Amino acid sequence: MRSDNGRSGTGPSLGRRRLLAGTGALAAAGWIGGTAGGWVLRPRWAHAAGPIKMGIATDITGPIAPSGNADWQVAQFAVEQINGAGGVGGRPIELFLEDTASDPKTAVGNVRRLIQQRKVDVVLGAITSAMRQAIKDPIVNRGRTLYIYPQLYEGQECTKFLFCTGPTPAQQVDELIPYLIKEKGRKRFAMPSANYVWPQLLNRYARRVIEAHGGEVVFEEYYPLDQPEYSATIGKIRDGRVDCVFSTVIAPGLQPFMKQLYESGFQREGGIVTCVYYDENLLNYHPPQEMDGLYSCLDYFQAVDDPFSRQLQEGYAKRFPGTRYLFTAGSASTGMYRGIKLYEAAVQETGGKLGREDVAAALDHAKIAQGPGGGAEMVPGKMHCRMNMYVAVCKVEAGKPRYDVIRRHDMVDPKEC
Amino acid sequence: MLDVKLAFDILAFVSVMVLIVMGLGVIASMMGVFNFAHGEFVMLGAYTVFAMQEAGAPSWAGIIAAPLVLACLGLALERLVIRRWYAAPIIAMLGTFAIGLVIREIVRGLLGGHYKSIEEPVRGSFALGGVEFSWWRTVIIFVTAAVVAACWFFLTRTGTGLRIRGAIENPMLARACGISTARLYGFTFAFGAALAGLAGALIVPLYQLSADIGTRFLVQSFLSVMLGGVGSFTGPVLGASAVGAMAAGLPWVVIPVLADPLVFVIALTIVRFRPQGLLRQGRL
């Protein structure tokens, strides 16, 4: 940068060592985020026994914020509906929000506030598995509080007093893969994946289902989450004569992957791409032509033709007009709604008793007749719930992408615990 | 034919890296400031295209507007804050990092944290010998080559380039000769920012617009500048080519998760044995 020949004055001077020292200081300074207080949504009326206190711990800020804000809005929507209809056994629900800030370290302190200061009766929330792992101990073990986790995930969470209301690998894969193999004639699968726990465990399950149905996994590969270049992967897909890409690549590495796959002519030559977390939010992530023909499998799509689901969407749109945060399955919003309604059903059964053991015993076999995509029921002793699952394919019409639901499977078993 | 395709893919990614690194390299080499907000400048270039598109303008208009917008922003930032940090490069790093953070979080708010897809102005691909080549990547390769050539010509063959080099070689003497070094520094910073804006606008169709689009490239860009050597225009360009070629080529031979750190290991090993970088002799 500078020559050493007697440059005078206070000109720029920066050596490699000083650069390294500077970056180190930056890292050490860290970045401490999170909100200080949390939010409270009080009911409009009171009850002699006081309200039921419900804590929501979700990512209001940080990279996962779009999903977290959707969850928080759906929680408000569901609770306002319950309170508007007279509460649970006459008692209203009071909502407390803490921001988990897409950062497990910040989250633990904030979640503790829900337990210790707010003394909530139940906590719902977390989107990523890393977040669930971080906050489940402060809630369930040290906090002795009931915890409901709403997101689709990799399974294997069998902690007592922790109930999961999102789909498991079995629910997302058991119907989709046989459909692709039997109906669509797919034989050779590729599994490009982001390198973290959800793709790893989902792939392990999906591989078993693929092989059990006579398919073959050509390669299973993991990438850094923000990898910007995939020509090597595309080369393997081409050389391996792959006819179905089962992708678990996530943003920000997602878009360059999908673009390079599309540019290679994979779809044009008859290849199928499937990715089981694709919901309506993802429709805007890619140009329409790259989305055309993509298969997803979730517990709800806005295209599901069910009167109650339609009514929910209309109510949500009215409550949050023009919102950027959609009520969809991939953001855990449907699991959030389901969790709140299942909790309501459980408390109704206990006759208003809010003790953790009582509610957990009732929640263990709780049922709701209606919800986004249909009803749901907890599988007794398993802490996961049966729900309807839908296989959808993305269609593009006049430059606008949308999902068409092509198959509905009633009350699919989670096969966990 | 597949070898040609491989070469094309690597060349396309090398072009992306070179485009991104050029702005950073120019500012680091000319002014001694490591601009930690460089990633956010790239992101703002991308955001300009998105904003213009939302306003109904065609995407090529956004690509032309991006460097102009960033040049103005760069000039304003240099006049208001950056020039106070020339004497303290570490403060400059922390300060530009803070500026970057502010820009990033504002844009995150504007985008609602979502990712936005931007369409290429030239869509689709063409087939050659049964292999598909993307039009937009081809455009990027040629634009990069043109920009590199133009920058090199500007800095080494024009009067302004000569004055810039003079001001860096010996600011006191330059001032004594009647060259306004303050104005030149402002111009150089704006020029680097404009290059970042152009890079962001050109690459965003390949990725998706998000507040963090620049962060990913920032670390690799610094590695490129270190590898290439600070002090010349060609050094960082060479470094970026090496890092880009490794990042695109290594996943062919090792598993992708290993390829990422391996790029750093190889680059840092080279830096260990050539601490001055690949190019040092003969500053611009």
Interface residues (C-beta under 8 A of the other chain):
Chain A: M1 R2 S3 R7 S8 G9 T10 G11 P12 S13 L14 R16 R18 L19 A21 G22 T23 A25 L26 G62 P63 A65 P66 N69 N195 E221 Y222 Y223 P224 D226 Q227 P228 E229 Y230 S231 A232 T233 G235 A251 P252 L254 Q255 P256 K259 E263 S264 G265 N281 N284 Y285 H286 P287 R324 Y325
Chain B: L2 K5 L6 D9 I10 F13 V16 A28 S29 M31 G32 V33 F34 F36 Y86 A87 P89 I90 M93 L94 F97 R108 G112 G113 H114 Y115 K116 S117 E119 R123 S125 E132 S134 R137 I168 E169 N170 P171 M172 L206 Y207 Q208 S210 D212 I213 R216 F217 M226 V230 G231 A247 A248 P251 W252 I255 P256 V257 D260 V271 P275 R283
